[in-house]
Structure formats: structure tokens, C-alpha cells
Amino acid sequence: MVTCPQCGRAMSFWQRDCFSGVCQNCVAVRTSRFGFGTFGLIAIIFLIFSRHQPHDLELSISTLRKSVDELKESVDSQTNDIKQLQMRIENLKPMPEAGNPPQGM
């Protein structure tokens, strides 16, 4: 038999806690309990690290809007360039003669 180092009770090897070496009764007593102060402290820490500044959020939104507007302008510009290139290609194609069908058909 082994004795508990904390309370001195005799216990078997199987009743002993493998990490601390104390008996089951002492393990039950050692469990930590959170009080109101601990929960309050956790809440304060959570609020400090999770708070978003409204100004920072507005700045981020305005930056995103500018980026989206610039992207739209770029897409419109590229679309116009593609249309101009298609028109140039159409102008360069040879016109089929009146009785001959175009080649490739």
C-alpha cells in the first residue's frame, strides 16, 4: 500500500493519480473553481482584444470600396480594348466574293 503525500491516507496503486500521486479524495479537492472575479477578468481581457475601433472599420470599408471601383474601371477599360481589337480584326478579314462561299465552310 502507498500513502497519499497530501493527506497521509493509505491507498492502493490503482487509486493513486498518475500525474500528482495523490489519492482520489485529494484530487477532487484540488480542482480549481472559477469565481466571479476570474470570469470578470476573462471578460475584460476578451473585450480588450476583441474590440474593433469604428474608425478603423470605416477606413477599411472605404479602402475596399476604392479598390472595387478601381477594379471596375480596369474591367471596363479592358472590355473596351477587347471590343476595339475585335472591330480591327473584323475590318482586316477579306470579304467573300458574291458567288463564292467563305473558305473553311
Gaussian input, Z-matrix of N, CA and C with variables (Angstrom, degrees):
# hf/3-21g

backbone

0 1
 N
 C     1     B1
 C     2     B2     1     A1
 N     3     B3     2     A2     1     D1
 C     4     B4     3     A3     2     D2
 C     5     B5     4     A4     3     D3
 N     6     B6     5     A5     4     D4
 C     7     B7     6     A6     5     D5
 C     8     B8     7     A7     6     D6
 N     9     B9     8     A8     7     D7
 C    10    B10     9     A9     8     D8
 C    11    B11    10    A10     9     D9
 N    12    B12    11    A11    10    D10
 C    13    B13    12    A12    11    D11
 C    14    B14    13    A13    12    D12
 N    15    B15    14    A14    13    D13
 C    16    B16    15    A15    14    D14
 C    17    B17    16    A16    15    D15
 N    18    B18    17    A17    16    D16
 C    19    B19    18    A18    17    D17
 C    20    B20    19    A19    18    D18
 N    21    B21    20    A20    19    D19
 C    22    B22    21    A21    20    D20
 C    23    B23    22    A22    21    D21
 N    24    B24    23    A23    22    D22
 C    25    B25    24    A24    23    D23
 C    26    B26    25    A25    24    D24
 N    27    B27    26    A26    25    D25
 C    28    B28    27    A27    26    D26
 C    29    B29    28    A28    27    D27
 N    30    B30    29    A29    28    D28
 C    31    B31    30    A30    29    D29
 C    32    B32    31    A31    30    D30
 N    33    B33    32    A32    31    D31
 C    34    B34    33    A33    32    D32
 C    35    B35    34    A34    33    D33
 N    36    B36    35    A35    34    D34
 C    37    B37    36    A36    35    D35
 C    38    B38    37    A37    36    D36
 N    39    B39    38    A38    37    D37
 C    40    B40    39    A39    38    D38
 C    41    B41    40    A40    39    D39
 N    42    B42    41    A41    40    D40
 C    43    B43    42    A42    41    D41
 C    44    B44    43    A43    42    D42
 N    45    B45    44    A44    43    D43
 C    46    B46    45    A45    44    D44
 C    47    B47    46    A46    45    D45
 N    48    B48    47    A47    46    D46
 C    49    B49    48    A48    47    D47
 C    50    B50    49    A49    48    D48
 N    51    B51    50    A50    49    D49
 C    52    B52    51    A51    50    D50
 C    53    B53    52    A52    51    D51
 N    54    B54    53    A53    52    D52
 C    55    B55    54    A54    53    D53
 C    56    B56    55    A55    54    D54
 N    57    B57    56    A56    55    D55
 C    58    B58    57    A57    56    D56
 C    59    B59    58    A58    57    D57
 N    60    B60    59    A59    58    D58
 C    61    B61    60    A60    59    D59
 C    62    B62    61    A61    60    D60
 N    63    B63    62    A62    61    D61
 C    64    B64    63    A63    62    D62
 C    65    B65    64    A64    63    D63
 N    66    B66    65    A65    64    D64
 C    67    B67    66    A66    65    D65
 C    68    B68    67    A67    66    D66
 N    69    B69    68    A68    67    D67
 C    70    B70    69    A69    68    D68
 C    71    B71    70    A70    69    D69
 N    72    B72    71    A71    70    D70
 C    73    B73    72    A72    71    D71
 C    74    B74    73    A73    72    D72
 N    75    B75    74    A74    73    D73
 C    76    B76    75    A75    74    D74
 C    77    B77    76    A76    75    D75
 N    78    B78    77    A77    76    D76
 C    79    B79    78    A78    77    D77
 C    80    B80    79    A79    78    D78
 N    81    B81    80    A80    79    D79
 C    82    B82    81    A81    80    D80
 C    83    B83    82    A82    81    D81
 N    84    B84    83    A83    82    D82
 C    85    B85    84    A84    83    D83
 C    86    B86    85    A85    84    D84
 N    87    B87    86    A86    85    D85
 C    88    B88    87    A87    86    D86
 C    89    B89    88    A88    87    D87
 N    90    B90    89    A89    88    D88
 C    91    B91    90    A90    89    D89
 C    92    B92    91    A91    90    D90
 N    93    B93    92    A92    91    D91
 C    94    B94    93    A93    92    D92
 C    95    B95    94    A94    93    D93
 N    96    B96    95    A95    94    D94
 C    97    B97    96    A96    95    D95
 C    98    B98    97    A97    96    D96
 N    99    B99    98    A98    97    D97
 C   100   B100    99    A99    98    D98
 C   101   B101   100   A100    99    D99
 N   102   B102   101   A101   100   D100
 C   103   B103   102   A102   101   D101
 C   104   B104   103   A103   102   D102
 N   105   B105   104   A104   103   D103
 C   106   B106   105   A105   104   D104
 C   107   B107   106   A106   105   D105
 N   108   B108   107   A107   106   D106
 C   109   B109   108   A108   107   D107
 C   110   B110   109   A109   108   D108
 N   111   B111   110   A110   109   D109
 C   112   B112   111   A111   110   D110
 C   113   B113   112   A112   111   D111
 N   114   B114   113   A113   112   D112
 C   115   B115   114   A114   113   D113
 C   116   B116   115   A115   114   D114
 N   117   B117   116   A116   115   D115
 C   118   B118   117   A117   116   D116
 C   119   B119   118   A118   117   D117
 N   120   B120   119   A119   118   D118
 C   121   B121   120   A120   119   D119
 C   122   B122   121   A121   120   D120
 N   123   B123   122   A122   121   D121
 C   124   B124   123   A123   122   D122
 C   125   B125   124   A124   123   D123
 N   126   B126   125   A125   124   D124
 C   127   B127   126   A126   125   D125
 C   128   B128   127   A127   126   D126
 N   129   B129   128   A128   127   D127
 C   130   B130   129   A129   128   D128
 C   131   B131   130   A130   129   D129
 N   132   B132   131   A131   130   D130
 C   133   B133   132   A132   131   D131
 C   134   B134   133   A133   132   D132
 N   135   B135   134   A134   133   D133
 C   136   B136   135   A135   134   D134
 C   137   B137   136   A136   135   D135
 N   138   B138   137   A137   136   D136
 C   139   B139   138   A138   137   D137
 C   140   B140   139   A139   138   D138
 N   141   B141   140   A140   139   D139
 C   142   B142   141   A141   140   D140
 C   143   B143   142   A142   141   D141
 N   144   B144   143   A143   142   D142
 C   145   B145   144   A144   143   D143
 C   146   B146   145   A145   144   D144
 N   147   B147   146   A146   145   D145
 C   148   B148   147   A147   146   D146
 C   149   B149   148   A148   147   D147
 N   150   B150   149   A149   148   D148
 C   151   B151   150   A150   149   D149
 C   152   B152   151   A151   150   D150
 N   153   B153   152   A152   151   D151
 C   154   B154   153   A153   152   D152
 C   155   B155   154   A154   153   D153
 N   156   B156   155   A155   154   D154
 C   157   B157   156   A156   155   D155
 C   158   B158   157   A157   156   D156
 N   159   B159   158   A158   157   D157
 C   160   B160   159   A159   158   D158
 C   161   B161   160   A160   159   D159
 N   162   B162   161   A161   160   D160
 C   163   B163   162   A162   161   D161
 C   164   B164   163   A163   162   D162
 N   165   B165   164   A164   163   D163
 C   166   B166   165   A165   164   D164
 C   167   B167   166   A166   165   D165
 N   168   B168   167   A167   166   D166
 C   169   B169   168   A168   167   D167
 C   170   B170   169   A169   168   D168
 N   171   B171   170   A170   169   D169
 C   172   B172   171   A171   170   D170
 C   173   B173   172   A172   171   D171
 N   174   B174   173   A173   172   D172
 C   175   B175   174   A174   173   D173
 C   176   B176   175   A175   174   D174
 N   177   B177   176   A176   175   D175
 C   178   B178   177   A177   176   D176
 C   179   B179   178   A178   177   D177
 N   180   B180   179   A179   178   D178
 C   181   B181   180   A180   179   D179
 C   182   B182   181   A181   180   D180
 N   183   B183   182   A182   181   D181
 C   184   B184   183   A183   182   D182
 C   185   B185   184   A184   183   D183
 N   186   B186   185   A185   184   D184
 C   187   B187   186   A186   185   D185
 C   188   B188   187   A187   186   D186
 N   189   B189   188   A188   187   D187
 C   190   B190   189   A189   188   D188
 C   191   B191   190   A190   189   D189
 N   192   B192   191   A191   190   D190
 C   193   B193   192   A192   191   D191
 C   194   B194   193   A193   192   D192
 N   195   B195   194   A194   193   D193
 C   196   B196   195   A195   194   D194
 C   197   B197   196   A196   195   D195
 N   198   B198   197   A197   196   D196
 C   199   B199   198   A198   197   D197
 C   200   B200   199   A199   198   D198
 N   201   B201   200   A200   199   D199
 C   202   B202   201   A201   200   D200
 C   203   B203   202   A202   201   D201
 N   204   B204   203   A203   202   D202
 C   205   B205   204   A204   203   D203
 C   206   B206   205   A205   204   D204
 N   207   B207   206   A206   205   D205
 C   208   B208   207   A207   206   D206
 C   209   B209   208   A208   207   D207
 N   210   B210   209   A209   208   D208
 C   211   B211   210   A210   209   D209
 C   212   B212   211   A211   210   D210
 N   213   B213   212   A212   211   D211
 C   214   B214   213   A213   212   D212
 C   215   B215   214   A214   213   D213
 N   216   B216   215   A215   214   D214
 C   217   B217   216   A216   215   D215
 C   218   B218   217   A217   216   D216
 N   219   B219   218   A218   217   D217
 C   220   B220   219   A219   218   D218
 C   221   B221   220   A220   219   D219
 N   222   B222   221   A221   220   D220
 C   223   B223   222   A222   221   D221
 C   224   B224   223   A223   222   D222
 N   225   B225   224   A224   223   D223
 C   226   B226   225   A225   224   D224
 C   227   B227   226   A226   225   D225
 N   228   B228   227   A227   226   D226
 C   229   B229   228   A228   227   D227
 C   230   B230   229   A229   228   D228
 N   231   B231   230   A230   229   D229
 C   232   B232   231   A231   230   D230
 C   233   B233   232   A232   231   D231
 N   234   B234   233   A233   232   D232
 C   235   B235   234   A234   233   D233
 C   236   B236   235   A235   234   D234
 N   237   B237   236   A236   235   D235
 C   238   B238   237   A237   236   D236
 C   239   B239   238   A238   237   D237
 N   240   B240   239   A239   238   D238
 C   241   B241   240   A240   239   D239
 C   242   B242   241   A241   240   D240
 N   243   B243   242   A242   241   D241
 C   244   B244   243   A243   242   D242
 C   245   B245   244   A244   243   D243
 N   246   B246   245   A245   244   D244
 C   247   B247   246   A246   245   D245
 C   248   B248   247   A247   246   D246
 N   249   B249   248   A248   247   D247
 C   250   B250   249   A249   248   D248
 C   251   B251   250   A250   249   D249
 N   252   B252   251   A251   250   D250
 C   253   B253   252   A252   251   D251
 C   254   B254   253   A253   252   D252
 N   255   B255   254   A254   253   D253
 C   256   B256   255   A255   254   D254
 C   257   B257   256   A256   255   D255
 N   258   B258   257   A257   256   D256
 C   259   B259   258   A258   257   D257
 C   260   B260   259   A259   258   D258
 N   261   B261   260   A260   259   D259
 C   262   B262   261   A261   260   D260
 C   263   B263   262   A262   261   D261
 N   264   B264   263   A263   262   D262
 C   265   B265   264   A264   263   D263
 C   266   B266   265   A265   264   D264
 N   267   B267   266   A266   265   D265
 C   268   B268   267   A267   266   D266
 C   269   B269   268   A268   267   D267
 N   270   B270   269   A269   268   D268
 C   271   B271   270   A270   269   D269
 C   272   B272   271   A271   270   D270
 N   273   B273   272   A272   271   D271
 C   274   B274   273   A273   272   D272
 C   275   B275   274   A274   273   D273
 N   276   B276   275   A275   274   D274
 C   277   B277   276   A276   275   D275
 C   278   B278   277   A277   276   D276
 N   279   B279   278   A278   277   D277
 C   280   B280   279   A279   278   D278
 C   281   B281   280   A280   279   D279
 N   282   B282   281   A281   280   D280
 C   283   B283   282   A282   281   D281
 C   284   B284   283   A283   282   D282
 N   285   B285   284   A284   283   D283
 C   286   B286   285   A285   284   D284
 C   287   B287   286   A286   285   D285
 N   288   B288   287   A287   286   D286
 C   289   B289   288   A288   287   D287
 C   290   B290   289   A289   288   D288
 N   291   B291   290   A290   289   D289
 C   292   B292   291   A291   290   D290
 C   293   B293   292   A292   291   D291
 N   294   B294   293   A293   292   D292
 C   295   B295   294   A294   293   D293
 C   296   B296   295   A295   294   D294
 N   297   B297   296   A296   295   D295
 C   298   B298   297   A297   296   D296
 C   299   B299   298   A298   297   D297
 N   300   B300   299   A299   298   D298
 C   301   B301   300   A300   299   D299
 C   302   B302   301   A301   300   D300
 N   303   B303   302   A302   301   D301
 C   304   B304   303   A303   302   D302
 C   305   B305   304   A304   303   D303
 N   306   B306   305   A305   304   D304
 C   307   B307   306   A306   305   D305
 C   308   B308   307   A307   306   D306
 N   309   B309   308   A308   307   D307
 C   310   B310   309   A309   308   D308
 C   311   B311   310   A310   309   D309
 N   312   B312   311   A311   310   D310
 C   313   B313   312   A312   311   D311
 C   314   B314   313   A313   312   D312

   B1=1.4458
   B2=1.5326
   B3=1.2800
   B4=1.4640
   B5=1.5244
   B6=1.3218
   B7=1.4645
   B8=1.5219
   B9=1.3144
   B10=1.4659
   B11=1.5219
   B12=1.3243
   B13=1.4680
   B14=1.5232
   B15=1.3164
   B16=1.4566
   B17=1.5414
   B18=1.3420
   B19=1.4663
   B20=1.5260
   B21=1.3331
   B22=1.4559
   B23=1.5194
   B24=1.3246
   B25=1.4660
   B26=1.5144
   B27=1.3262
   B28=1.4631
   B29=1.5237
   B30=1.3066
   B31=1.4624
   B32=1.5191
   B33=1.3162
   B34=1.4623
   B35=1.5289
   B36=1.2944
   B37=1.4597
   B38=1.5352
   B39=1.3306
   B40=1.4580
   B41=1.5243
   B42=1.3273
   B43=1.4644
   B44=1.5290
   B45=1.2651
   B46=1.4649
   B47=1.5288
   B48=1.3334
   B49=1.4654
   B50=1.5278
   B51=1.3164
   B52=1.4695
   B53=1.5324
   B54=1.3193
   B55=1.4659
   B56=1.5260
   B57=1.3264
   B58=1.4697
   B59=1.5237
   B60=1.3311
   B61=1.4621
   B62=1.5050
   B63=1.3393
   B64=1.4629
   B65=1.5273
   B66=1.3558
   B67=1.4604
   B68=1.5331
   B69=1.3520
   B70=1.4563
   B71=1.5262
   B72=1.3269
   B73=1.4674
   B74=1.5280
   B75=1.3131
   B76=1.4641
   B77=1.5241
   B78=1.3256
   B79=1.4739
   B80=1.5166
   B81=1.3361
   B82=1.4597
   B83=1.5290
   B84=1.3191
   B85=1.4583
   B86=1.5262
   B87=1.3315
   B88=1.4639
   B89=1.5263
   B90=1.3317
   B91=1.4609
   B92=1.5128
   B93=1.2782
   B94=1.4602
   B95=1.5213
   B96=1.2881
   B97=1.4529
   B98=1.5195
   B99=1.3239
   B100=1.4594
   B101=1.5090
   B102=1.3123
   B103=1.4536
   B104=1.5195
   B105=1.3058
   B106=1.4545
   B107=1.5262
   B108=1.3229
   B109=1.4661
   B110=1.5185
   B111=1.3297
   B112=1.4605
   B113=1.5174
   B114=1.3330
   B115=1.4554
   B116=1.5255
   B117=1.3136
   B118=1.4635
   B119=1.5113
   B120=1.3244
   B121=1.4583
   B122=1.5303
   B123=1.3286
   B124=1.4683
   B125=1.5252
   B126=1.3245
   B127=1.4655
   B128=1.5262
   B129=1.3203
   B130=1.4705
   B131=1.5201
   B132=1.3160
   B133=1.4705
   B134=1.5200
   B135=1.3336
   B136=1.4662
   B137=1.5220
   B138=1.3260
   B139=1.4651
   B140=1.5222
   B141=1.3241
   B142=1.4660
   B143=1.5178
   B144=1.3334
   B145=1.4578
   B146=1.5224
   B147=1.3183
   B148=1.4607
   B149=1.5247
   B150=1.3025
   B151=1.4572
   B152=1.5271
   B153=1.3240
   B154=1.4608
   B155=1.5171
   B156=1.2959
   B157=1.4459
   B158=1.5227
   B159=1.3359
   B160=1.4661
   B161=1.5203
   B162=1.3226
   B163=1.4635
   B164=1.5274
   B165=1.3211
   B166=1.4624
   B167=1.5201
   B168=1.3144
   B169=1.4539
   B170=1.5289
   B171=1.3294
   B172=1.4699
   B173=1.5174
   B174=1.3162
   B175=1.4567
   B176=1.5250
   B177=1.3069
   B178=1.4664
   B179=1.5187
   B180=1.3174
   B181=1.4639
   B182=1.5196
   B183=1.3316
   B184=1.4692
   B185=1.5224
   B186=1.3189
   B187=1.4692
   B188=1.5201
   B189=1.3230
   B190=1.4663
   B191=1.5230
   B192=1.3153
   B193=1.4737
   B194=1.5261
   B195=1.3276
   B196=1.4635
   B197=1.5264
   B198=1.3179
   B199=1.4643
   B200=1.5210
   B201=1.3151
   B202=1.4667
   B203=1.5223
   B204=1.3331
   B205=1.4624
   B206=1.5347
   B207=1.3385
   B208=1.4602
   B209=1.5286
   B210=1.3182
   B211=1.4642
   B212=1.5250
   B213=1.3275
   B214=1.4659
   B215=1.5224
   B216=1.3321
   B217=1.4612
   B218=1.5263
   B219=1.3113
   B220=1.4584
   B221=1.5217
   B222=1.3220
   B223=1.4676
   B224=1.5251
   B225=1.3350
   B226=1.4661
   B227=1.5191
   B228=1.3140
   B229=1.4635
   B230=1.5242
   B231=1.3137
   B232=1.4636
   B233=1.5320
   B234=1.3308
   B235=1.4674
   B236=1.5195
   B237=1.3355
   B238=1.4678
   B239=1.5228
   B240=1.3206
   B241=1.4704
   B242=1.5207
   B243=1.3258
   B244=1.4678
   B245=1.5259
   B246=1.3355
   B247=1.4681
   B248=1.5203
   B249=1.3291
   B250=1.4704
   B251=1.5149
   B252=1.3174
   B253=1.4671
   B254=1.5266
   B255=1.3212
   B256=1.4600
   B257=1.5280
   B258=1.3290
   B259=1.4743
   B260=1.5213
   B261=1.3207
   B262=1.4728
   B263=1.5269
   B264=1.3372
   B265=1.4675
   B266=1.5245
   B267=1.3308
   B268=1.4644
   B269=1.5223
   B270=1.3318
   B271=1.4628
   B272=1.5203
   B273=1.3344
   B274=1.4695
   B275=1.5239
   B276=1.3255
   B277=1.4615
   B278=1.5291
   B279=1.3577
   B280=1.4713
   B281=1.5307
   B282=1.3054
   B283=1.4551
   B284=1.5268
   B285=1.3248
   B286=1.4664
   B287=1.5294
   B288=1.3111
   B289=1.4671
   B290=1.5125
   B291=1.3075
   B292=1.4604
   B293=1.5373
   B294=1.1994
   B295=1.4505
   B296=1.5155
   B297=1.2882
   B298=1.4677
   B299=1.5257
   B300=1.3248
   B301=1.4792
   B302=1.5327
   B303=1.3241
   B304=1.4818
   B305=1.5302
   B306=1.3172
   B307=1.4571
   B308=1.5232
   B309=1.3290
   B310=1.4543
   B311=1.5132
   B312=1.3075
   B313=1.4645
   B314=1.4826
   A1=109.92
   A2=112.38
   A3=120.25
   A4=107.63
   A5=116.19
   A6=119.27
   A7=109.53
   A8=115.11
   A9=121.57
   A10=108.91
   A11=118.54
   A12=119.38
   A13=113.40
   A14=117.50
   A15=119.38
   A16=112.06
   A17=117.60
   A18=119.55
   A19=112.80
   A20=120.16
   A21=123.46
   A22=114.22
   A23=119.37
   A24=121.90
   A25=110.28
   A26=114.76
   A27=120.18
   A28=108.38
   A29=116.10
   A30=120.74
   A31=109.17
   A32=115.44
   A33=118.85
   A34=109.23
   A35=114.53
   A36=120.22
   A37=110.75
   A38=117.55
   A39=121.77
   A40=113.09
   A41=118.10
   A42=121.70
   A43=111.52
   A44=116.18
   A45=122.39
   A46=110.04
   A47=117.32
   A48=122.37
   A49=108.23
   A50=116.57
   A51=119.19
   A52=113.10
   A53=118.59
   A54=119.73
   A55=112.66
   A56=116.00
   A57=118.30
   A58=113.23
   A59=118.58
   A60=122.06
   A61=114.12
   A62=118.80
   A63=121.58
   A64=109.72
   A65=115.98
   A66=120.63
   A67=110.71
   A68=115.48
   A69=120.62
   A70=111.98
   A71=117.65
   A72=120.69
   A73=111.30
   A74=117.17
   A75=120.86
   A76=111.12
   A77=116.93
   A78=120.11
   A79=109.36
   A80=117.18
   A81=121.12
   A82=111.00
   A83=117.69
   A84=121.64
   A85=110.95
   A86=117.39
   A87=121.91
   A88=113.94
   A89=118.44
   A90=118.85
   A91=109.77
   A92=116.06
   A93=120.13
   A94=109.67
   A95=114.53
   A96=121.08
   A97=107.43
   A98=114.30
   A99=118.65
   A100=109.60
   A101=115.28
   A102=120.06
   A103=110.46
   A104=115.82
   A105=121.74
   A106=111.04
   A107=116.83
   A108=120.62
   A109=112.07
   A110=116.58
   A111=120.30
   A112=110.56
   A113=116.72
   A114=119.58
   A115=111.16
   A116=116.69
   A117=120.23
   A118=111.36
   A119=116.63
   A120=121.18
   A121=110.86
   A122=116.63
   A123=120.30
   A124=110.17
   A125=117.73
   A126=121.52
   A127=110.99
   A128=117.39
   A129=120.81
   A130=110.91
   A131=117.32
   A132=120.83
   A133=109.95
   A134=117.41
   A135=121.04
   A136=110.74
   A137=117.20
   A138=120.26
   A139=112.00
   A140=116.63
   A141=119.87
   A142=110.82
   A143=117.05
   A144=119.72
   A145=113.48
   A146=118.83
   A147=119.59
   A148=112.46
   A149=118.34
   A150=121.06
   A151=109.85
   A152=115.18
   A153=121.06
   A154=107.63
   A155=115.54
   A156=119.79
   A157=108.72
   A158=119.34
   A159=120.89
   A160=112.17
   A161=116.83
   A162=119.99
   A163=110.49
   A164=117.30
   A165=120.96
   A166=111.01
   A167=116.31
   A168=121.08
   A169=110.51
   A170=116.85
   A171=120.77
   A172=110.90
   A173=117.13
   A174=121.03
   A175=110.62
   A176=116.76
   A177=120.49
   A178=110.89
   A179=116.92
   A180=120.78
   A181=110.35
   A182=117.30
   A183=119.14
   A184=110.95
   A185=118.14
   A186=121.21
   A187=110.26
   A188=116.94
   A189=120.84
   A190=110.94
   A191=117.38
   A192=120.56
   A193=110.43
   A194=117.21
   A195=120.14
   A196=110.71
   A197=116.00
   A198=120.17
   A199=111.02
   A200=117.17
   A201=121.00
   A202=110.03
   A203=117.60
   A204=120.82
   A205=110.96
   A206=116.54
   A207=120.17
   A208=110.50
   A209=116.68
   A210=120.79
   A211=110.60
   A212=117.58
   A213=121.11
   A214=110.66
   A215=117.27
   A216=120.87
   A217=111.03
   A218=116.63
   A219=121.11
   A220=110.84
   A221=117.31
   A222=121.32
   A223=109.87
   A224=117.52
   A225=120.66
   A226=111.24
   A227=116.71
   A228=121.28
   A229=110.84
   A230=117.07
   A231=120.62
   A232=111.10
   A233=116.68
   A234=120.13
   A235=110.46
   A236=116.87
   A237=120.35
   A238=111.31
   A239=117.55
   A240=120.82
   A241=110.90
   A242=117.06
   A243=121.08
   A244=110.09
   A245=117.76
   A246=121.10
   A247=111.00
   A248=117.29
   A249=120.57
   A250=110.83
   A251=117.28
   A252=120.12
   A253=111.15
   A254=117.19
   A255=119.76
   A256=111.11
   A257=117.20
   A258=120.55
   A259=110.70
   A260=117.25
   A261=120.28
   A262=110.78
   A263=116.10
   A264=119.98
   A265=109.86
   A266=117.15
   A267=120.72
   A268=110.54
   A269=118.19
   A270=121.78
   A271=111.76
   A272=117.58
   A273=120.68
   A274=112.62
   A275=118.84
   A276=120.93
   A277=109.45
   A278=117.21
   A279=118.50
   A280=109.97
   A281=116.25
   A282=121.90
   A283=108.74
   A284=118.75
   A285=120.16
   A286=110.44
   A287=115.10
   A288=119.50
   A289=109.46
   A290=116.94
   A291=122.75
   A292=112.79
   A293=126.35
   A294=123.76
   A295=113.80
   A296=118.72
   A297=122.61
   A298=110.83
   A299=118.41
   A300=119.73
   A301=110.12
   A302=118.70
   A303=120.90
   A304=109.69
   A305=115.57
   A306=120.63
   A307=108.85
   A308=114.53
   A309=119.63
   A310=112.57
   A311=117.83
   A312=119.47
   A313=110.72
   D1=148.69
   D2=-179.37
   D3=-114.62
   D4=149.43
   D5=177.25
   D6=-104.15
   D7=147.27
   D8=178.65
   D9=-71.87
   D10=128.48
   D11=-179.55
   D12=-68.30
   D13=-17.51
   D14=-177.27
   D15=-92.26
   D16=-50.39
   D17=-176.41
   D18=-105.71
   D19=-14.85
   D20=177.33
   D21=84.34
   D22=5.32
   D23=178.73
   D24=-72.56
   D25=150.49
   D26=176.39
   D27=-80.83
   D28=138.62
   D29=179.62
   D30=-148.80
   D31=158.08
   D32=176.83
   D33=-82.15
   D34=168.12
   D35=-179.98
   D36=-60.82
   D37=-34.43
   D38=-176.34
   D39=-77.79
   D40=-15.96
   D41=178.30
   D42=-90.52
   D43=-3.24
   D44=-175.89
   D45=-86.83
   D46=141.30
   D47=175.84
   D48=-75.35
   D49=129.82
   D50=-173.30
   D51=-71.79
   D52=-22.11
   D53=-178.19
   D54=-91.23
   D55=-44.73
   D56=-176.24
   D57=-100.31
   D58=-22.15
   D59=179.99
   D60=82.69
   D61=7.27
   D62=-179.79
   D63=-96.10
   D64=167.43
   D65=-178.26
   D66=-76.58
   D67=171.70
   D68=-177.23
   D69=-63.23
   D70=-35.42
   D71=178.87
   D72=-64.49
   D73=-41.07
   D74=-179.54
   D75=-71.72
   D76=-33.18
   D77=176.34
   D78=-63.75
   D79=-41.89
   D80=179.95
   D81=-64.08
   D82=-35.79
   D83=179.84
   D84=-72.71
   D85=-32.83
   D86=-175.53
   D87=-75.87
   D88=-11.32
   D89=-177.51
   D90=-59.99
   D91=138.29
   D92=-177.72
   D93=-84.61
   D94=143.83
   D95=178.32
   D96=-121.95
   D97=130.73
   D98=178.21
   D99=-85.76
   D100=130.23
   D101=176.50
   D102=-97.88
   D103=-175.01
   D104=-178.55
   D105=-62.50
   D106=-38.17
   D107=-179.22
   D108=-63.68
   D109=-39.64
   D110=179.54
   D111=-66.12
   D112=-44.99
   D113=178.61
   D114=-64.84
   D115=-36.49
   D116=176.56
   D117=-63.05
   D118=-43.85
   D119=178.64
   D120=-63.14
   D121=-42.72
   D122=177.45
   D123=-61.52
   D124=-41.87
   D125=179.88
   D126=-63.88
   D127=-41.61
   D128=179.30
   D129=-64.54
   D130=-44.15
   D131=178.31
   D132=-62.85
   D133=-42.28
   D134=178.41
   D135=-60.57
   D136=-44.45
   D137=-179.21
   D138=-64.93
   D139=-37.75
   D140=-179.62
   D141=-64.36
   D142=-45.08
   D143=-174.55
   D144=-86.03
   D145=-16.15
   D146=-178.51
   D147=-102.38
   D148=-1.61
   D149=-176.58
   D150=-74.39
   D151=131.12
   D152=174.73
   D153=-105.96
   D154=131.11
   D155=177.47
   D156=-74.47
   D157=129.69
   D158=-179.68
   D159=-59.65
   D160=-36.00
   D161=179.88
   D162=-64.78
   D163=-42.14
   D164=179.12
   D165=-63.77
   D166=-38.86
   D167=179.65
   D168=-66.39
   D169=-43.82
   D170=177.94
   D171=-63.09
   D172=-39.38
   D173=178.95
   D174=-65.27
   D175=-40.65
   D176=178.42
   D177=-64.55
   D178=-41.41
   D179=-179.75
   D180=-65.78
   D181=-42.83
   D182=179.89
   D183=-66.11
   D184=-36.76
   D185=177.01
   D186=-64.81
   D187=-41.60
   D188=177.88
   D189=-64.01
   D190=-40.89
   D191=179.03
   D192=-63.08
   D193=-42.14
   D194=178.08
   D195=-61.72
   D196=-42.23
   D197=179.91
   D198=-63.97
   D199=-40.56
   D200=178.94
   D201=-65.91
   D202=-42.05
   D203=178.68
   D204=-62.70
   D205=-42.92
   D206=178.25
   D207=-63.54
   D208=-38.95
   D209=178.54
   D210=-64.98
   D211=-41.76
   D212=177.41
   D213=-61.49
   D214=-44.42
   D215=178.50
   D216=-61.02
   D217=-41.45
   D218=179.02
   D219=-64.00
   D220=-42.67
   D221=178.92
   D222=-63.82
   D223=-44.11
   D224=178.71
   D225=-61.77
   D226=-42.48
   D227=178.98
   D228=-62.42
   D229=-44.51
   D230=179.79
   D231=-66.86
   D232=-36.61
   D233=177.12
   D234=-62.92
   D235=-43.25
   D236=177.55
   D237=-63.78
   D238=-40.20
   D239=177.61
   D240=-62.11
   D241=-41.53
   D242=179.38
   D243=-64.12
   D244=-42.29
   D245=178.34
   D246=-62.31
   D247=-42.22
   D248=178.58
   D249=-63.94
   D250=-40.92
   D251=178.44
   D252=-66.02
   D253=-39.45
   D254=176.88
   D255=-62.87
   D256=-40.03
   D257=177.72
   D258=-64.29
   D259=-40.78
   D260=178.08
   D261=-63.34
   D262=-41.35
   D263=179.17
   D264=-64.18
   D265=-42.19
   D266=178.75
   D267=-62.13
   D268=-37.97
   D269=-179.98
   D270=-70.48
   D271=-27.03
   D272=-178.70
   D273=-84.65
   D274=-16.86
   D275=-179.38
   D276=-67.83
   D277=136.61
   D278=176.94
   D279=-72.47
   D280=141.67
   D281=179.95
   D282=-80.75
   D283=132.80
   D284=178.57
   D285=-68.83
   D286=145.64
   D287=179.97
   D288=-72.21
   D289=163.32
   D290=-170.64
   D291=-61.63
   D292=-32.31
   D293=-178.29
   D294=-107.64
   D295=-9.16
   D296=-176.39
   D297=-102.67
   D298=126.61
   D299=176.09
   D300=-71.63
   D301=154.66
   D302=178.83
   D303=-61.89
   D304=149.32
   D305=-179.40
   D306=-72.57
   D307=149.11
   D308=179.09
   D309=96.30
   D310=0.81
   D311=178.04
   D312=-112.92

